[in-house]
Amino acid sequence: WQLAEQYGDIFTVWMGHIPAVIFSGFEAVKEVLIDHSEDFSDRVETPFLTTISRGNGVVLSNGHVWKQQRRFCIVTLRKLGVGKKSMEGQIEEESQQLVEVFAREKGQPFDPALSITYSISNVTCAMTFGYRFPLEDETFKKLIDALAFIMKIGFHPFHLVYEIFPWLMKHLPGPHKGALHAIEMLVSLVKKEIQKHKEQKSFQEPQDFIDFYLLEIEKRKNDPTSTYDEENLAHDIKDLFVAGTETTSSSLKWAILLLANRPDIQDKTYKEIEDVLCSSSFSYQDLKKLPYTNAVLHEIQRLKYLLLIGVPRQTAKDVKIRGFLIPKGTAIIPNLRSALLDPEHWESPKEFNPKHFLDQDGHFVAREEYLAFGAGARVCLGEQLARMEFFIFMVNLLRAFRFQLPPGVKELNEEPVAAITTPPHPYKVCAVPRCSSS
């Protein structure tokens, strides 16, 4: 942000010998993500990221592999019910499990973080593996631990040194080795699930992501252009876990923290939910009837954007933008956080203000500046799932509890932890049960 104030909306920083062009502010970020979407659609290829993905999967791949894997993921998520009532049932089940876990605390101060992560991760498990894990399952705990370790290494000094001196870092100990081991462990776990599905031949009547993918491998086995294989399948699922678990669980952690600090906004949100959703059952479509709740959810994800800046990309060809020539293969970082906090486009960018998404009559207003899920060719493919999860979990949690500060605590810390993602610092909160009639 400070560099942008000094050098303008487009500037270059050097990470060792690697130049990266930063785009800052909504207008500049929009030019990259939307106006030049295809030109900036490649994912940046660095030594560490290449070691992680080997060109496989959907998040870090490029070209034909990326296009095939992304298209398959989008189509299959729809088949599995994303955006439909069938997927809502799985999310509803997990949210009720989380309500039960919170209820065991009997209104006493507790840290909700791990329980939230377990619940969100189990939605992905049900979607990809076809079943959810019991919370005490050792394999599940290993999966969660691996995800946590992977997220910590991003922008860590060891990560940055690895990008500059990969030949050296491959031989030195450090957290980068732990992160690489965690990714190997996660991919290995997924491959065991793939093997189970193959042995059961369940893909002949597909029920989950692995089934649909194995069926696609079978259909395309004589197609020389096919990139459908078990290695890409394993990395696709790894990407779904890494991209989906930490982001949505962090949104929920931030939501509880921000609403505990702002009881007036929490109470107003709860009142709208109770007034509009008369029965205990509800659906994602009901969000359209809840303008204030919708505005609050959007404002949480605007103010507390979940990535440090945005996932780096690189130019797919030479690009001329605002008079600058950016050569093919140059690393590009669209600073999405700067777009979501741009003072030119938000009335009070650094304050929690649901009015950013409401008109004078209290109707919800969608904003083009709201880029929490990105935009263009690389827009988050799990956006619809994440929106469904966030809404269903929050409605069920707010109906069951009033979140309050622990005795003696005046305010919870709203500064984020800075890594690849930006979750809140660990905190404790009281989930006070609402009266049974609610």
Order of alpha helices (4+ residues) and beta strands (2+ residues): alpha-beta-beta-alpha-beta-alpha-alpha-alpha-beta-alpha-alpha-alpha-alpha-alpha-alpha-alpha-alpha-alpha-beta-beta-beta-beta-alpha-alpha-beta-beta
